[in-house]
Amino acid sequence: MIYLAGFLAYFIKGLCGFANTLVFQSVLRISDTSLSMNITPLECLLSWPFNLLMTWHKRAYLKLKRVAGLIVLVLGGAVIGVFLLKNLHGAWLNRLFGITVIAIALDLLFLKKKSDPDSLLLKIIGFLSGILCGLFGVGAFLAAYMNRVSDSSDEFKANLSAVFIFENSFRLLLYALNGMLSTAILKQVLFCLPVSLLGLYAGIKCSQFVSEKTAKIFVLIALLVSGLYLLFV
């Protein structure tokens, strides 16, 4: 099932540029609740090289002043998120993830206005994003944050992927210190990488024939359905 999750997640990333973590975790949480605590470290390892490639590819559009403060907020929240991940029961994690998925889908669907990068609301969102990253590796709130303060798609991708590089690296360190990384997880990531790359390539190819708006609507509907399933099952 992990190979299917990897293919679908990065197919969606290639198709519309976001939601790979949400799709990956939703598929695995629905198929095997016993994996609850291990899914997030596994996905973090899997996504790290993809974020590194994106940061390097879009480095010309990177605005360090804009992302520096956000990185601090996200790392602070990640400490709390990792603690909760280690200590919450699997069933509670799945329900909390379901609520998170629904909230993110609604946010991406309805809240699209630009905001002041220095506003208190966005600082709170940044900190909460860190907690969610520590718990689930979910960066969609960060995507929503960055979407409201970026002037272009290239700037959005560059700044967001740069934040993820710091966040992923810090979170992997926390997972290692808390005994949440294992040889088995590393092997799963290595085996899943080729399938994920294939999914990414397929998604990019399909994006040439499907409009960005249609792809995003499809993903949002899928997220809402999976979130409701995890919440009530």
N, C-alpha and C positions, 0 to 999 in steps of 0.2 A: 504493500500500500504506500510505502514511503516514496517509491519511484513514481507512482501515479501522482502523488501529492507534489513532488518536485517538478514533474513535467507540467502539470496544470498551473502551478504557481508561477513558473517563469514563462509559460505560454501567455498568461494574463499580463505579466509584466511587459513582455514584448508587444502585446496587443494594445495596451493603453497606458503603460508606464508606471502603474502603481498596483497595490493590493496583493502582491505576491506573498507577503508574510501572512496576511489574513486568509488567503486561499489555502496555503500550505498547512497552517495550523488548524483551520476548520476541517479539512479532509481528515487529518490524523486524529483530531479529537473526536470526531464523529465515528471513526472506524475503530479506535482503540483508546478507551479512557484510561487504561493503565499506564499510558505513555505520558500522562499530563505533565509531570515535572521535567521529563527529558526532552520534550518537543522544543522548548524555547532555546536551550543551549545548542541543540542540533541545528535549528534553523539559523541561529546566529552565526555559527561556523560556516554554514552553507552560503549565507548571503554576504559574508565579509569580502570575498574576492570580487563579487559583482559590484559592490559599492566602491571598492578601490579602483576598478576599471572605469566606472562612471565618473568618479572624482578626477581622475587623470584626463579623461577624454574631454571634460567640460571645464578644465582648470582655468581657462582664459576668462570665464564668467564668474569666478569665485570672488565673493566679497567677505573677506575675513572679519572685518569689523561687525558685519551683520550677524555672523554665526558664532563669534567668540562668546558672547554672553549666553546665547542659547545653549551652547555646549556645556557650560558650567551648570545651568539649570537642569539639563537632561541628565548629566552625570550624577548630580545630587539626588534626583528622583530615582535613578537606576539602583542606587544602594538600597532604598526602601523596597523597590520592586523585587529585587533578588531575594531579600529577606522574606517577603511575603510568599514568593514562589517556593522557597524551601520549606515553609512552615504551614501552608494552606493545604487542605485535603483536596484530592483530585477532583471530586464531584463539585466542590465549591469553585475550584479553578475553572472548570468547564462552564459553569453558570455565569461566573464573572466575565469570562471571555465572551460568552454569548451576548451579555449586556453591552460589553465594549464594542463588539462588532456592529450591533444595531445602532449604537450611538454614533459611531464613526460613519456608517453608511448614511445616516440621516444628516450628519454634519456636511459630508461631501455633496449631498444632494441639494440641500437648501441654503447653506451658508457660504456665499461666494464673494462677499464684498471685501474690498481692501481695508486694511487696518493699519494703525500707527505701530511700527515695530517696537516702540518704547512703551506701549500701553500696558497697564497692570494686567489686563485680561490675558494678553498674549504671554506675559511672563508666567502667569498661573498655568496656562495651557502648556507651556514649555516644561514646567516642573512635573505636571501630571503626565505628560508624554514620556518623561523619563521613567516614572513609576510603571507605566504600561509597557515600556520597552524592557524593563527589568523582569516584569511578570511574564510577558508574552512575546517580546520582541516586536511588538506592533508599533510601526512608525507612522501610521496613517494620520494621527493627530498632528505629528510633526509636519507631515505633508500639507495638512490643512492650514497649519500655522504659516509655513513657508509660502504657500500659495497666496496668502493675504498680504505678504510683504515683498514679494518678488515682482520685478518689472517685466520679466520675460520668461519663457519656458526654459531657455538655456540657463539663466540665472537660478531659476527654481531648482533644476536638476543638479547644478554644480554645488549650490549651498546645502541642499538637503543631503546629498551623498557625502559631502565633507563632514557634516554633523554625524552621519551614520558611521563613518570611519572611526571617529573618536568614541562614539557610543558603543559600537560593536566591540572595539578593542578593550575598552574599560569593562564592559559586561563580561567578556570572555575571561578576563582576569578575575573578576568577582566569582564567576562560576567555578573557576579552577581552585580558588582559595577555599570555596565552600564545598569542595568535593563533588561538584555537579557535572564535571566533564570526565569522560571515560574513553578507553580505547575503542569500545564498542560504538560509541557515538562518532568518533573520528572515522572509523571504517564505514559507517553508514553514510557520512558526508562524502567521502571519497568515491563511493560507489554511486551516489546520487548526483554528483556533479555532471557527468556526461549527459544524463537524462535531462537535467535542468537546462544545460546548454542547448540541447536539442529542442526543448520546449520554448526557450527564448528565441531561437532562430525561427521556429514555426510561427510563433506569435508575431514576430516582426514581419514575416512574409504575409501573414493573414491581414495585418494592419493596413496593407496596401489596398485591400479590397473592402475593408469595413471602416466606416467613419468613426472618428474618435468619440463622438457623442453616443453613437449606437453601442460601441464597446463599453463605455463607462456605465451606461444604463444597464446593460447585461450584467456587468460585475456587481453593481449596487444591488440589483435584485437578488443575485446569488448570495451576496453577503447577508442581506436581510433574512432570507430563508434559512441559511445556515445558523445565523445568530438565534433565531426563534427556536430552531431545533435544539441547539445546545442549552437554551434557557429552560425548556420545558420537558426535555427527555431525561 
